Amino acid sequence: MARVGLGWRAKDLAEKADVGTATLARFELGKDISDESLQKITTTLKAQGVQFTASRLRVGVSVKA
């Protein structure tokens, strides 16, 4: 998980992305969240060097050291 790779707690990411902790928990469980919240989370993670990759069979996340 990207936030763990950054050494962040769920509360840290929620605060930095300006979303509620319940919203982040839903996202991490694979449940639906608003497009706006998803954008805030991904923008925050990408700003920290997180890269998302996807192919037909696989989704991945990497964090720049």
Residue pairs with C-beta under 8 A, 6 or more apart in sequence:
1 28
1 61
2 45
2 50
2 52
2 61
2 63
3 9
3 10
3 12
3 13
3 45
5 50
5 61
5 62
5 63
6 13
6 45
6 48
6 50
6 63
8 16
10 21
10 24
10 25
10 28
11 21
13 24
13 41
13 44
13 45
14 20
14 21
14 23
14 24
16 44
17 24
17 37
17 40
17 41
17 43
17 44
17 45
18 40
19 33
19 37
19 40
19 41
23 33
23 34
23 37
24 41
26 32
26 33
27 33
27 37
27 38
27 41
42 52
46 52
48 63
49 63
49 64
50 61
50 62
50 63
50 64
51 61
51 62
51 63
51 64
52 59
52 60
52 61
53 59
53 60
53 61
53 62
54 60
